[in-house]
Every structure is written in structure tokens, then in C-alpha cells.
Amino acid sequence: MRCPFCQCADTKVTDSRATDDGKAIRRRRECQKCGRRFTTYEMVEEVPLIVVKKDGRHELFDRNKLLNGLLRACNKREVKRQQLEDIVTKVERNIRNTLAQEVSSEKIGEMVLGELRSVDEVAYIRFASVYREFADLDSFMAELQHLMGTKEKK
């Protein structure tokens, strides 16, 4: 790391600690030539995730878009925003853990449905109705029956 004052490349780290949010490392450094101190921050650079839509289009993963979809599904339901943000974080973490740079929107939808089901069943059906694009009442009823069947087995 070059000293911002004298441009010398010989600096040493005097203190290192994580930032409050845990997303960066704060380092205090001292220049070996001029003796001045300065602070640097080190952050992980995440590779952008690409979502492959049903029609073949590619777009960047947007956690806000996913959160907005969950908020619409949970409209007038007793679901806390923090629960929805936790779902989005968990889904994004699971995708990043696969190390794939591209993920299908279908896979994201299935992951969200898996998480949302345990939070609120009505929100689950609302999200599924948009995500799965039920063609008719029969397909909607089949999903309801599947949900009710698995609930009775618990």
C-alpha cells in the first residue's frame, strides 16, 4: 500500500479490525519513510449475479426487486419486514454459495417459496400465484391442495 503523503510503498499495518457492519476491515497504517499514519478499508468484491429470466433475457440480481415482490405478497399480513429481508439474504447467500455466476429466475422463485412457506401460507400462495403464473383455477387449486396435503402430514 502506497503512502498517500509521500507515495512510498513501504508501509506497515499498526492496527486491524472489522467495521461495525462486519463488511470491511479497517487498517491503520504507518509509512516507514515519512512516519505519517493513515487508514485504509478492505472489502470483499462480490461477483455480480446474473438472473436468467424465463424468456431468456439476462439481468443483474436485484435484492430490492425480490424484496418488493415479497412485500406485495405479504401485503396486509402480519409478517415483519425483517423476516422478509432475512429471506432475501438467505436466498442470496445460497445462490452465492453455489459459486454460479448465473442463476435462473425459476430457481430463485423456488428458493423464495421454500422460505416463505414457513413464514406465512397466504403470502406463499400469493407469491406462488405470480411466480408460477397459474393458467387456470385448476392449477391454482392443485397448489392449494398440495399445500394442505403437506400441512396435514406434519
Secondary structure, DSSP 8 states (H G I E B T S, - for coil): ---TTT--S-EEEEEEEE-TTSSEEEEEEEETTT--EEEEEEE------EEE-TTS-EEE--HHHHHHHHHHHTTTSS--HHHHHHHHHHHHHHHHHTT-SEEEHHHHHHHHHHHHHHH-HHHHHHHHHHHTT--SHHHHHHHHHHHHHHHHH-
